[in-house]
Every structure is written in structure tokens, then in C-alpha cells.
Amino acid sequence: MRLRFLINIIVVVIVVLFHCNRAAAGEAAGSGTSYFQRFFVDGGPIVWFVLGPLSLATMSLIVQNFLVIRRVNLMGTGTQGRLQRFFPGGDLGQLRQELARENNLLAGTLFAGLARVRDGATAMENAIYDSLEQQSTALLRKIEWLNIIGNVAPMIGLFGTVWGMIEAFNRIVKAQGQPEPDQLAGAISIALVTTLWGLFTAIPALAAYGSLRNRIDALAAEIVVTAENFLENLSSTHQSEKP
């Protein structure tokens, strides 16, 4: 599923780049160089084989995580409806079975708490907090790749910059201190284009990471409130049923 999704993203990006290149070729006909040539091809192997694919992987991770980490997926509209219909007089065993069949953060958290119902309210609360922490950590671990890419991509771009400057100085030495401009153009292009691609990859990766992390924290806090309210209502119901 993930591989197919990544392949679709790559195909879409290639098609977009192709059309952009055709449009830019006509626009840059006077200079004889297209934007695709200047901002991708001139970047050299570091852009072709590292930063280019890394940017595609970043786009795929961003889209995939924003589609998965949503309130409707983590809270579950069906789960919230079951909680609202449970009181009064709901069957706790049936509710546990229904929660076990659902695959969302709220259902998993409540199921862990209800599994300790015989051990008392304190044990249920501890189970809820432990389960929510484990599930939230798993989500944070998934988006951590965006944080890693956001920190590594500029370093790769800087590596390309240093490589390009070394190439430029080597060409100056070979030309005995008087190189022609076109002799330095290729090396300077590598230096600048790799820096551009490093930033182009890192900025959306870090922005998406921060946004997704805030979203996970907000939804986790909302789940805690929902679970605590449910346990409070459950406790009140049981106390009212006692003679």
C-alpha cells in the first residue's frame, strides 16, 4: 500500500516536472537553458540521486501522514457515538467487544482502561494513560522521519556546496588563476543548486513535522478528556445502581 502510494506520488511529480520543463523551455528559449536544466540537471549527482529522491520521499511522507493523522481517524466517529449511546444501562462487555474491533486511538485507549475495570478506577486511569502514551509514541515515531530529513537535507546541501566550491577552486588552479567564466559555471551551479534543494526539502519537512506533532498532542489531550469523562460517568452510574 505504501509502496503503491509512493510510486503514484513519484509519477505525478515526474509528469508535473515534464510539463513545467516544456513550459519553461519556451520561456527560457532566449538563453537556451530551461529551468529544469538550471535547477535540477546542473545540480549534479547529489541532486539527481540524493536530494531529488529525498524530496519525493518527503512529499510522500507529508501527504500520507496528513491523511492518516486526522481527528476522524484517531477519534473515530463510530467510537464517539458508541460512548454517547452507552449511558444509561449499557452493556460493558459488548462495548469492550466493539472497541476491540475498531482501529483508532480513542478505541484502543478506552479498551485498555476497560480491561482493568475489575481492578478499580485508579487502575483503569493508569491503563488509559499508559495505552495512550504508547500509541502516541508510535505516531510520533512515524513522523520523526520528517524531522530527520529536515535536519539532514541542509547538511547534504552544504556538502554539495563545499564540493562545488572545491571544484571551482580546482578549475581556477588548472587555469593558472585566470579561468574563463564558463569553466566555473558548472562548479558554481553545483554549489548553489544543491543548497537550494537542501532547503527545498528541509523547509516543508520541518513545517509538516511541527504541524503533525501539534496535531497529535491536541488529539491526545482531547482523548484524555473524553476517556476521563467516560470513566467518571461510568463510576457515577455504578454508584447509583448500588442499593
N, C-alpha and C positions, 0 to 999 in steps of 0.2 A: 504493500500500500504506500509506504513512504517512498520506496524507490520509484514507483509509478508517478507519484506526485512530483518528485524531484525531476524526473525526466520531462514531465509536462512543463514545469517551470523553465527548464533549460531550452526546450523547443520554442516556447513563447518568447523568451529573451533573444534567441537567435533570430527568429522572424522579425522581431522589433528592430534589432541591430541591423538586419539586412535592409529593411525599408528605410531606416534612418541613414544608412550609408548611401543608399541610392539618392535620397533627397539631398543629403549633404554634398554628394559628389557634384550635383548640378550647381549647388550654391557656391562651392569652392572651385569651380572649373577654372576660374581665372588664375588661381595659384597652382593648380594642377595637383592639389593634395586634398583628400577628403578628411572629414572629421574622424572617421573610423581609422584612417591611416595615422593621423596625428595623435589621437588619444587612445589607441589600442595597439596597432601594429608597431608604432615607434617605441612602445614601452619595452619591447624585447621579451625574452623568455620568462622573465619574472612576472610580467603581466599576463602573458599567454597561458602559462602553466601553473601559476600560483595565485596571483591576485584576482585574475579573471574568474577561474573556477570558484575561488573563495567567496567572491561577491555573489555568484549564483547560489552557492550553498547558504549564504547569509539571507538572501531573499527568500529562499525556500523555507528556512527555519522561522523567519519572521512571519510569513503568511501562515504556515502550519500552526505555530503557537498561538497566533491571534485568533485562528479559527477554533482551536481546542480550548484555550483558556478564556472562556466566556461564562457569564453568570448562568445562562440557560444550561450549559453543560456541567458546571461544577455544583450548582444548587439543585438543578433538576426540577422542572415544573411539576412533574408527577409526584416527586417526593414531598414537595411542599404541600401539594393537595392532599396527600395521604395524612400528613401531620394535622392539617386543619380538620379533616373529617374524623380523626381518631377519637376526639372528645365530643360528647361523653360516651362512655361504655364501649370503647374499642377493644378489640382482641389483640393483646400484646404479642402473642405467639404468631398470629397472622401478619402483624406489622413487621416483625423480625424477618419472616419469610419474604415479604415483599421488598424490604430493604436489601436483603441479600441478593435479590435478582437485579437490583439497579446498580449501575456503574457510574457513580458520581461522588463528589467529595462529601456532600451532606449525608447521603445514604450510608456511606462507609463509616462516617464518624458516629452517626446515631446507632448503627448496628453494633459497633464496638462497645458503646455505652450500654445498650440494652442487653448485651451478652453478660453483663455483670449486674443485672437487676437484682439478683438474689443476695448480692454482697452489700447492698445498701447504696444510698445516694452518693456518698463520698467516692466509693469505688467506681460508680458509673461516671462521675465527673472526671476522675483521673483517667479512666479508659478513653473518654471522649477527647481529652486534651492530648493524650499520647497518640491516638489514632490520627487526629488532625495534624499534629506535628509531623508524623511520618509521611502522610500524604502530601502535605505542603512542601516538605523537604524534597520529595520525589519530583514535584512540579518545578521547584527551584533548580533542581539538578538538571532538568531538561533544558531550561532557558539559560543555564550557566554557559552553554556553548556560545551564546551571543556575547556574553561578557568576555570570554576568552578570545573570540575573534576580534572584538572591539579593541582589545589591548594588544593583540599580536599583529593585526593588519598594519598599523602605523609603523611598527618595527620592521616589517617586511618592506614597506615603502621606503623607510630610511635606509635599509640595506641596499635597495635599488638605487637610491640617491648617491650613496657612498660609492657604489660600483660604477655608476655613470661618471662621477667626478674623477675617479681613478682612471677610467678610460680616457676622459678628456685630457688629463694631465699627461698620460702616456702618449697621446697623439701630439700634444704640444712638444714633448721631448723629441719624438720622432721627426717632427717638422723643424727641429732646431730653434724652437721658440717663436717661429713665425708661421703658424698653421693657417690654412685657408678656412673661412667660416664654415664651409660645408664639411670640412674634416671634423669639426667639433659638434656639428649639429646632431649627429646620431647619439653621441655620448650624453649631450645635454638633454636630449629628448628622453633618454632612459632615466636620467636623474629626476626630471620633472614629472614625467608621466607616472612613474612608479609611486612617487609621493602622492600624486593626485588619486591614484587608485587605492592606495592605502587609506587615505582619508575618506574616499568614496565608500569604501567597505566598512570602515570603523564607525563612522558617524551614525548611520541608521542602525547598526548592530547595537551600539550602546544606548541609543534612544529607545529602541524596542525593548532592550533588556530592562531599563528603568521603568518603562510603562508597564511591562508584563509583571515585574516584581511588585509594583504598587497595586496592580490588579489582584494578584494572588493574596497579598496582605489584606486588602479590603474585603475580599470574599471570605477569607479565613476568619476575619473578625465577625463578619455577618453570620457565618456558620456557627461560631461560638455562641453568639446571642440567640440564634434560633434553637440550638441544642439546649442551652440553659433554660430558655423559656419552656421548652417541651418537658424537660425534667421537672421543672417547678410545677407545671400543670399536672404532670403525672403524679408527683408527690401529693399535691393537694387533693387529687381525685381519690387516691388510696386512703388518705386520712379521713376524707368524708365518708368513705364506704365502711370504715371501722365502726362497730357498734359503740 
